[in-house]
Amino acid sequence: MTGDAASQVIKAEQDRIRCLLDVDRGAYDRLHAAEYRLCNPTGTVWTKAEYLDLLAILNLSPAAP
C-alpha cells in the first residue's frame, strides 16, 4: 500500500470512529453502506439504523475535562 493510500485509509477510519463517538448521522450514512450490519461478540446483529440509535441512547462521547 502506498503512503497516500495508507493515509486515506487511516483518515477514513478516524472519520468513522469520530462519527460514531459524535453520533453524526450524516457522516455515518456517508461512511457506511445501506446494507451495513454490526454483529457483536454475543451474536446480536444490528442494522445500520439500529446501531446508530443505540449509540445515540448510550451517548459514547468522552466527557469534557
PDB file of N, CA, C and O in Angstrom, chain B, residues numbered from 101:
ATOM      1  N   MET B 101       0.861  -1.165   0.000  1.00  0.00           N
ATOM      2  CA  MET B 101       0.000   0.000   0.000  1.00  0.00           C
ATOM      3  C   MET B 101       0.908   1.229   0.000  1.00  0.00           C
ATOM      4  O   MET B 101       1.853   1.315   0.785  1.00  0.00           O
ATOM      5  N   THR B 102       0.617   2.158  -0.871  1.00  0.00           N
ATOM      6  CA  THR B 102       1.426   3.374  -0.919  1.00  0.00           C
ATOM      7  C   THR B 102       1.107   4.269   0.262  1.00  0.00           C
ATOM      8  O   THR B 102       0.072   4.117   0.911  1.00  0.00           O
ATOM      9  N   GLY B 103       2.011   5.209   0.538  1.00  0.00           N
ATOM     10  CA  GLY B 103       1.798   6.132   1.650  1.00  0.00           C
ATOM     11  C   GLY B 103       0.511   6.907   1.516  1.00  0.00           C
ATOM     12  O   GLY B 103      -0.189   7.132   2.504  1.00  0.00           O
ATOM     13  N   ASP B 104       0.187   7.324   0.284  1.00  0.00           N
ATOM     14  CA  ASP B 104      -1.047   8.090   0.070  1.00  0.00           C
ATOM     15  C   ASP B 104      -2.281   7.236   0.351  1.00  0.00           C
ATOM     16  O   ASP B 104      -3.223   7.692   0.999  1.00  0.00           O
ATOM     17  N   ALA B 105      -2.271   6.001  -0.138  1.00  0.00           N
ATOM     18  CA  ALA B 105      -3.404   5.101   0.105  1.00  0.00           C
ATOM     19  C   ALA B 105      -3.533   4.794   1.589  1.00  0.00           C
ATOM     20  O   ALA B 105      -4.641   4.767   2.124  1.00  0.00           O
ATOM     21  N   ALA B 106      -2.417   4.565   2.252  1.00  0.00           N
ATOM     22  CA  ALA B 106      -2.442   4.293   3.690  1.00  0.00           C
ATOM     23  C   ALA B 106      -3.001   5.485   4.449  1.00  0.00           C
ATOM     24  O   ALA B 106      -3.784   5.320   5.384  1.00  0.00           O
ATOM     25  N   SER B 107      -2.602   6.676   4.053  1.00  0.00           N
ATOM     26  CA  SER B 107      -3.111   7.895   4.703  1.00  0.00           C
ATOM     27  C   SER B 107      -4.619   8.024   4.525  1.00  0.00           C
ATOM     28  O   SER B 107      -5.325   8.439   5.443  1.00  0.00           O
ATOM     29  N   GLN B 108      -5.107   7.666   3.340  1.00  0.00           N
ATOM     30  CA  GLN B 108      -6.548   7.736   3.073  1.00  0.00           C
ATOM     31  C   GLN B 108      -7.321   6.737   3.933  1.00  0.00           C
ATOM     32  O   GLN B 108      -8.393   7.051   4.449  1.00  0.00           O
ATOM     33  N   VAL B 109      -6.770   5.536   4.081  1.00  0.00           N
ATOM     34  CA  VAL B 109      -7.424   4.510   4.904  1.00  0.00           C
ATOM     35  C   VAL B 109      -7.439   4.948   6.370  1.00  0.00           C
ATOM     36  O   VAL B 109      -8.457   4.822   7.051  1.00  0.00           O
ATOM     37  N   ILE B 110      -6.321   5.456   6.844  1.00  0.00           N
ATOM     38  CA  ILE B 110      -6.237   5.915   8.231  1.00  0.00           C
ATOM     39  C   ILE B 110      -7.226   7.048   8.479  1.00  0.00           C
ATOM     40  O   ILE B 110      -7.918   7.055   9.498  1.00  0.00           O
ATOM     41  N   LYS B 111      -7.300   8.011   7.552  1.00  0.00           N
ATOM     42  CA  LYS B 111      -8.239   9.127   7.714  1.00  0.00           C
ATOM     43  C   LYS B 111      -9.684   8.633   7.695  1.00  0.00           C
ATOM     44  O   LYS B 111     -10.505   9.091   8.490  1.00  0.00           O
ATOM     45  N   ALA B 112      -9.998   7.707   6.799  1.00  0.00           N
ATOM     46  CA  ALA B 112     -11.358   7.165   6.735  1.00  0.00           C
ATOM     47  C   ALA B 112     -11.735   6.479   8.042  1.00  0.00           C
ATOM     48  O   ALA B 112     -12.860   6.633   8.519  1.00  0.00           O
ATOM     49  N   GLU B 113     -10.813   5.726   8.623  1.00  0.00           N
ATOM     50  CA  GLU B 113     -11.095   5.047   9.899  1.00  0.00           C
ATOM     51  C   GLU B 113     -11.237   6.058  11.028  1.00  0.00           C
ATOM     52  O   GLU B 113     -12.104   5.904  11.888  1.00  0.00           O
ATOM     53  N   GLN B 114     -10.406   7.079  11.037  1.00  0.00           N
ATOM     54  CA  GLN B 114     -10.543   8.128  12.052  1.00  0.00           C
ATOM     55  C   GLN B 114     -11.886   8.846  11.910  1.00  0.00           C
ATOM     56  O   GLN B 114     -12.549   9.133  12.907  1.00  0.00           O
ATOM     57  N   ASP B 115     -12.282   9.135  10.673  1.00  0.00           N
ATOM     58  CA  ASP B 115     -13.580   9.781  10.428  1.00  0.00           C
ATOM     59  C   ASP B 115     -14.720   8.882  10.894  1.00  0.00           C
ATOM     60  O   ASP B 115     -15.696   9.356  11.475  1.00  0.00           O
ATOM     61  N   ARG B 116     -14.591   7.584  10.636  1.00  0.00           N
ATOM     62  CA  ARG B 116     -15.636   6.628  11.027  1.00  0.00           C
ATOM     63  C   ARG B 116     -15.776   6.573  12.549  1.00  0.00           C
ATOM     64  O   ARG B 116     -16.887   6.593  13.078  1.00  0.00           O
ATOM     65  N   ILE B 117     -14.660   6.506  13.235  1.00  0.00           N
ATOM     66  CA  ILE B 117     -14.699   6.465  14.701  1.00  0.00           C
ATOM     67  C   ILE B 117     -15.268   7.767  15.250  1.00  0.00           C
ATOM     68  O   ILE B 117     -16.075   7.740  16.180  1.00  0.00           O
ATOM     69  N   ARG B 118     -14.865   8.898  14.695  1.00  0.00           N
ATOM     70  CA  ARG B 118     -15.360  10.194  15.163  1.00  0.00           C
ATOM     71  C   ARG B 118     -16.872  10.302  14.960  1.00  0.00           C
ATOM     72  O   ARG B 118     -17.577  10.802  15.836  1.00  0.00           O
ATOM     73  N   CYS B 119     -17.376   9.838  13.810  1.00  0.00           N
ATOM     74  CA  CYS B 119     -18.822   9.944  13.579  1.00  0.00           C
ATOM     75  C   CYS B 119     -19.588   9.055  14.550  1.00  0.00           C
ATOM     76  O   CYS B 119     -20.710   9.389  14.930  1.00  0.00           O
ATOM     77  N   LEU B 120     -19.005   7.927  14.960  1.00  0.00           N
ATOM     78  CA  LEU B 120     -19.663   7.068  15.949  1.00  0.00           C
ATOM     79  C   LEU B 120     -19.674   7.727  17.327  1.00  0.00           C
ATOM     80  O   LEU B 120     -20.687   7.700  18.025  1.00  0.00           O
ATOM     81  N   LEU B 121     -18.547   8.315  17.713  1.00  0.00           N
ATOM     82  CA  LEU B 121     -18.472   8.983  19.016  1.00  0.00           C
ATOM     83  C   LEU B 121     -19.383  10.199  19.085  1.00  0.00           C
ATOM     84  O   LEU B 121     -19.991  10.478  20.118  1.00  0.00           O
ATOM     85  N   ASP B 122     -19.470  10.926  17.964  1.00  0.00           N
ATOM     86  CA  ASP B 122     -20.304  12.135  17.913  1.00  0.00           C
ATOM     87  C   ASP B 122     -21.751  11.828  17.566  1.00  0.00           C
ATOM     88  O   ASP B 122     -22.599  12.719  17.605  1.00  0.00           O
ATOM     89  N   VAL B 123     -22.044  10.578  17.228  1.00  0.00           N
ATOM     90  CA  VAL B 123     -23.354  10.149  16.739  1.00  0.00           C
ATOM     91  C   VAL B 123     -23.794  11.106  15.620  1.00  0.00           C
ATOM     92  O   VAL B 123     -24.890  11.666  15.641  1.00  0.00           O
ATOM     93  N   ASP B 124     -22.897  11.266  14.650  1.00  0.00           N
ATOM     94  CA  ASP B 124     -23.127  12.131  13.494  1.00  0.00           C
ATOM     95  C   ASP B 124     -23.804  11.305  12.404  1.00  0.00           C
ATOM     96  O   ASP B 124     -23.145  10.584  11.656  1.00  0.00           O
ATOM     97  N   ARG B 125     -25.129  11.421  12.327  1.00  0.00           N
ATOM     98  CA  ARG B 125     -25.894  10.593  11.395  1.00  0.00           C
ATOM     99  C   ARG B 125     -25.520  10.835   9.939  1.00  0.00           C
ATOM    100  O   ARG B 125     -25.493   9.893   9.148  1.00  0.00           O
ATOM    101  N   GLY B 126     -25.233  12.074   9.574  1.00  0.00           N
ATOM    102  CA  GLY B 126     -24.858  12.373   8.196  1.00  0.00           C
ATOM    103  C   GLY B 126     -23.557  11.690   7.806  1.00  0.00           C
ATOM    104  O   GLY B 126     -23.473  11.053   6.756  1.00  0.00           O
ATOM    105  N   ALA B 127     -22.549  11.821   8.649  1.00  0.00           N
ATOM    106  CA  ALA B 127     -21.262  11.177   8.375  1.00  0.00           C
ATOM    107  C   ALA B 127     -21.411   9.660   8.408  1.00  0.00           C
ATOM    108  O   ALA B 127     -20.825   8.962   7.581  1.00  0.00           O
ATOM    109  N   TYR B 128     -22.182   9.152   9.349  1.00  0.00           N
ATOM    110  CA  TYR B 128     -22.407   7.703   9.460  1.00  0.00           C
ATOM    111  C   TYR B 128     -23.024   7.171   8.170  1.00  0.00           C
ATOM    112  O   TYR B 128     -22.612   6.127   7.664  1.00  0.00           O
ATOM    113  N   ASP B 129     -24.018   7.893   7.639  1.00  0.00           N
ATOM    114  CA  ASP B 129     -24.651   7.472   6.387  1.00  0.00           C
ATOM    115  C   ASP B 129     -23.659   7.479   5.229  1.00  0.00           C
ATOM    116  O   ASP B 129     -23.690   6.583   4.386  1.00  0.00           O
ATOM    117  N   ARG B 130     -22.786   8.474   5.179  1.00  0.00           N
ATOM    118  CA  ARG B 130     -21.792   8.550   4.100  1.00  0.00           C
ATOM    119  C   ARG B 130     -20.737   7.449   4.207  1.00  0.00           C
ATOM    120  O   ARG B 130     -20.254   6.953   3.188  1.00  0.00           O
ATOM    121  N   LEU B 131     -20.382   7.070   5.414  1.00  0.00           N
ATOM    122  CA  LEU B 131     -19.271   6.138   5.623  1.00  0.00           C
ATOM    123  C   LEU B 131     -19.683   4.670   5.726  1.00  0.00           C
ATOM    124  O   LEU B 131     -18.821   3.792   5.704  1.00  0.00           O
ATOM    125  N   HIS B 132     -20.974   4.388   5.836  1.00  0.00           N
ATOM    126  CA  HIS B 132     -21.449   3.009   5.968  1.00  0.00           C
ATOM    127  C   HIS B 132     -22.482   2.709   4.885  1.00  0.00           C
ATOM    128  O   HIS B 132     -23.387   3.510   4.647  1.00  0.00           O
ATOM    129  N   ALA B 133     -22.349   1.578   4.243  1.00  0.00           N
ATOM    130  CA  ALA B 133     -23.283   1.162   3.198  1.00  0.00           C
ATOM    131  C   ALA B 133     -24.680   0.961   3.776  1.00  0.00           C
ATOM    132  O   ALA B 133     -24.835   0.695   4.968  1.00  0.00           O
ATOM    133  N   ALA B 134     -25.681   1.090   2.931  1.00  0.00           N
ATOM    134  CA  ALA B 134     -27.071   0.929   3.367  1.00  0.00           C
ATOM    135  C   ALA B 134     -27.308  -0.449   3.982  1.00  0.00           C
ATOM    136  O   ALA B 134     -28.116  -0.592   4.900  1.00  0.00           O
ATOM    137  N   GLU B 135     -26.610  -1.451   3.482  1.00  0.00           N
ATOM    138  CA  GLU B 135     -26.807  -2.823   3.982  1.00  0.00           C
ATOM    139  C   GLU B 135     -25.896  -3.169   5.157  1.00  0.00           C
ATOM    140  O   GLU B 135     -25.822  -4.329   5.560  1.00  0.00           O
ATOM    141  N   TYR B 136     -25.204  -2.180   5.707  1.00  0.00           N
ATOM    142  CA  TYR B 136     -24.291  -2.389   6.834  1.00  0.00           C
ATOM    143  C   TYR B 136     -25.001  -3.094   7.992  1.00  0.00           C
ATOM    144  O   TYR B 136     -26.126  -2.742   8.346  1.00  0.00           O
ATOM    145  N   ARG B 137     -24.344  -4.071   8.566  1.00  0.00           N
ATOM    146  CA  ARG B 137     -24.826  -4.773   9.759  1.00  0.00           C
ATOM    147  C   ARG B 137     -23.661  -4.874  10.726  1.00  0.00           C
ATOM    148  O   ARG B 137     -22.511  -5.025  10.315  1.00  0.00           O
ATOM    149  N   LEU B 138     -23.963  -4.792  12.001  1.00  0.00           N
ATOM    150  CA  LEU B 138     -22.947  -4.985  13.024  1.00  0.00           C
ATOM    151  C   LEU B 138     -23.346  -6.201  13.837  1.00  0.00           C
ATOM    152  O   LEU B 138     -24.481  -6.302  14.303  1.00  0.00           O
ATOM    153  N   CYS B 139     -22.423  -7.112  14.004  1.00  0.00           N
ATOM    154  CA  CYS B 139     -22.645  -8.300  14.836  1.00  0.00           C
ATOM    155  C   CYS B 139     -21.654  -8.235  15.989  1.00  0.00           C
ATOM    156  O   CYS B 139     -20.441  -8.250  15.779  1.00  0.00           O
ATOM    157  N   ASN B 140     -22.183  -8.162  17.212  1.00  0.00           N
ATOM    158  CA  ASN B 140     -21.287  -8.060  18.371  1.00  0.00           C
ATOM    159  C   ASN B 140     -20.847  -9.466  18.807  1.00  0.00           C
ATOM    160  O   ASN B 140     -21.328 -10.459  18.260  1.00  0.00           O
ATOM    161  N   PRO B 141     -19.952  -9.556  19.772  1.00  0.00           N
ATOM    162  CA  PRO B 141     -19.433 -10.872  20.188  1.00  0.00           C
ATOM    163  C   PRO B 141     -20.492 -11.844  20.715  1.00  0.00           C
ATOM    164  O   PRO B 141     -20.266 -13.054  20.710  1.00  0.00           O
ATOM    165  N   THR B 142     -21.642 -11.338  21.169  1.00  0.00           N
ATOM    166  CA  THR B 142     -22.679 -12.248  21.665  1.00  0.00           C
ATOM    167  C   THR B 142     -23.570 -12.769  20.546  1.00  0.00           C
ATOM    168  O   THR B 142     -24.436 -13.612  20.779  1.00  0.00           O
ATOM    169  N   GLY B 143     -23.355 -12.260  19.312  1.00  0.00           N
ATOM    170  CA  GLY B 143     -24.164 -12.689  18.178  1.00  0.00           C
ATOM    171  C   GLY B 143     -25.332 -11.779  17.877  1.00  0.00           C
ATOM    172  O   GLY B 143     -26.081 -12.035  16.934  1.00  0.00           O
ATOM    173  N   THR B 144     -25.510 -10.723  18.652  1.00  0.00           N
ATOM    174  CA  THR B 144     -26.576  -9.760  18.380  1.00  0.00           C
ATOM    175  C   THR B 144     -26.233  -9.003  17.111  1.00  0.00           C
ATOM    176  O   THR B 144     -25.106  -8.535  16.945  1.00  0.00           O
ATOM    177  N   VAL B 145     -27.206  -8.881  16.214  1.00  0.00           N
ATOM    178  CA  VAL B 145     -26.994  -8.195  14.949  1.00  0.00           C
ATOM    179  C   VAL B 145     -27.878  -6.955  14.909  1.00  0.00           C
ATOM    180  O   VAL B 145     -29.077  -7.019  15.183  1.00  0.00           O
ATOM    181  N   TRP B 146     -27.262  -5.818  14.560  1.00  0.00           N
ATOM    182  CA  TRP B 146     -27.994  -4.568  14.424  1.00  0.00           C
ATOM    183  C   TRP B 146     -27.888  -4.063  12.996  1.00  0.00           C
ATOM    184  O   TRP B 146     -26.847  -4.203  12.355  1.00  0.00           O
ATOM    185  N   THR B 147     -28.972  -3.475  12.499  1.00  0.00           N
ATOM    186  CA  THR B 147     -28.920  -2.791  11.210  1.00  0.00           C
ATOM    187  C   THR B 147     -28.193  -1.469  11.408  1.00  0.00           C
ATOM    188  O   THR B 147     -27.905  -1.071  12.537  1.00  0.00           O
ATOM    189  N   LYS B 148     -27.907  -0.812  10.334  1.00  0.00           N
ATOM    190  CA  LYS B 148     -27.251   0.493  10.376  1.00  0.00           C
ATOM    191  C   LYS B 148     -28.039   1.463  11.261  1.00  0.00           C
ATOM    192  O   LYS B 148     -27.464   2.109  12.136  1.00  0.00           O
ATOM    193  N   ALA B 149     -29.335   1.564  11.039  1.00  0.00           N
ATOM    194  CA  ALA B 149     -30.175   2.486  11.815  1.00  0.00           C
ATOM    195  C   ALA B 149     -30.262   2.069  13.281  1.00  0.00           C
ATOM    196  O   ALA B 149     -30.201   2.919  14.170  1.00  0.00           O
ATOM    197  N   GLU B 150     -30.403   0.783  13.539  1.00  0.00           N
ATOM    198  CA  GLU B 150     -30.484   0.309  14.927  1.00  0.00           C
ATOM    199  C   GLU B 150     -29.209   0.623  15.701  1.00  0.00           C
ATOM    200  O   GLU B 150     -29.260   1.031  16.861  1.00  0.00           O
ATOM    201  N   TYR B 151     -28.073   0.431  15.053  1.00  0.00           N
ATOM    202  CA  TYR B 151     -26.803   0.673  15.728  1.00  0.00           C
ATOM    203  C   TYR B 151     -26.621   2.154  16.039  1.00  0.00           C
ATOM    204  O   TYR B 151     -26.172   2.506  17.130  1.00  0.00           O
ATOM    205  N   LEU B 152     -26.959   3.012  15.105  1.00  0.00           N
ATOM    206  CA  LEU B 152     -26.821   4.446  15.350  1.00  0.00           C
ATOM    207  C   LEU B 152     -27.799   4.899  16.438  1.00  0.00           C
ATOM    208  O   LEU B 152     -27.448   5.736  17.270  1.00  0.00           O
ATOM    209  N   ASP B 153     -29.004   4.363  16.441  1.00  0.00           N
ATOM    210  CA  ASP B 153     -29.959   4.681  17.517  1.00  0.00           C
ATOM    211  C   ASP B 153     -29.408   4.248  18.872  1.00  0.00           C
ATOM    212  O   ASP B 153     -29.551   4.968  19.859  1.00  0.00           O
ATOM    213  N   LEU B 154     -28.779   3.077  18.923  1.00  0.00           N
ATOM    214  CA  LEU B 154     -28.184   2.596  20.164  1.00  0.00           C
ATOM    215  C   LEU B 154     -27.065   3.533  20.625  1.00  0.00           C
ATOM    216  O   LEU B 154     -26.966   3.847  21.811  1.00  0.00           O
ATOM    217  N   LEU B 155     -26.231   3.974  19.698  1.00  0.00           N
ATOM    218  CA  LEU B 155     -25.158   4.908  20.053  1.00  0.00           C
ATOM    219  C   LEU B 155     -25.724   6.208  20.605  1.00  0.00           C
ATOM    220  O   LEU B 155     -25.186   6.770  21.558  1.00  0.00           O
ATOM    221  N   ALA B 156     -26.803   6.682  20.008  1.00  0.00           N
ATOM    222  CA  ALA B 156     -27.420   7.925  20.482  1.00  0.00           C
ATOM    223  C   ALA B 156     -27.942   7.752  21.909  1.00  0.00           C
ATOM    224  O   ALA B 156     -27.828   8.662  22.730  1.00  0.00           O
ATOM    225  N   ILE B 157     -28.503   6.603  22.196  1.00  0.00           N
ATOM    226  CA  ILE B 157     -29.026   6.337  23.543  1.00  0.00           C
ATOM    227  C   ILE B 157     -27.878   6.246  24.549  1.00  0.00           C
ATOM    228  O   ILE B 157     -27.972   6.783  25.653  1.00  0.00           O
ATOM    229  N   LEU B 158     -26.808   5.572  24.171  1.00  0.00           N
ATOM    230  CA  LEU B 158     -25.684   5.368  25.085  1.00  0.00           C
ATOM    231  C   LEU B 158     -24.802   6.609  25.215  1.00  0.00           C
ATOM    232  O   LEU B 158     -24.124   6.789  26.227  1.00  0.00           O
ATOM    233  N   ASN B 159     -24.811   7.471  24.183  1.00  0.00           N
ATOM    234  CA  ASN B 159     -24.003   8.698  24.163  1.00  0.00           C
ATOM    235  C   ASN B 159     -22.576   8.393  24.583  1.00  0.00           C
ATOM    236  O   ASN B 159     -22.163   8.715  25.697  1.00  0.00           O
ATOM    237  N   LEU B 160     -21.829   7.771  23.685  1.00  0.00           N
ATOM    238  CA  LEU B 160     -20.484   7.301  23.987  1.00  0.00           C
ATOM    239  C   LEU B 160     -19.414   8.391  23.933  1.00  0.00           C
ATOM    240  O   LEU B 160     -18.238   8.100  24.151  1.00  0.00           O
ATOM    241  N   SER B 161     -19.787   9.622  23.652  1.00  0.00           N
ATOM    242  CA  SER B 161     -18.789  10.684  23.565  1.00  0.00           C
ATOM    243  C   SER B 161     -18.064  10.843  24.898  1.00  0.00           C
ATOM    244  O   SER B 161     -18.677  10.758  25.962  1.00  0.00           O
ATOM    245  N   PRO B 162     -16.744  11.076  24.831  1.00  0.00           N
ATOM    246  CA  PRO B 162     -15.994  11.247  26.080  1.00  0.00           C
ATOM    247  C   PRO B 162     -16.471  12.468  26.837  1.00  0.00           C
ATOM    248  O   PRO B 162     -16.882  13.461  26.236  1.00  0.00           O
ATOM    249  N   ALA B 163     -16.416  12.393  28.144  1.00  0.00           N
ATOM    250  CA  ALA B 163     -16.836  13.523  28.997  1.00  0.00           C
ATOM    251  C   ALA B 163     -15.832  14.665  28.832  1.00  0.00           C
ATOM    252  O   ALA B 163     -14.638  14.448  28.624  1.00  0.00           O
ATOM    253  N   ALA B 164     -16.347  15.868  28.930  1.00  0.00           N
ATOM    254  CA  ALA B 164     -15.482  17.046  28.853  1.00  0.00           C
ATOM    255  C   ALA B 164     -14.590  17.110  30.087  1.00  0.00           C
ATOM    256  O   ALA B 164     -15.017  16.765  31.189  1.00  0.00           O
ATOM    257  N   PRO B 165     -13.336  17.557  29.895  1.00  0.00           N
ATOM    258  CA  PRO B 165     -12.431  17.625  31.072  1.00  0.00           C
ATOM    259  C   PRO B 165     -12.870  18.669  32.071  1.00  0.00           C
ATOM    260  O   PRO B 165     -12.223  18.847  33.103  1.00  0.00           O
TER     261      PRO B 165
END
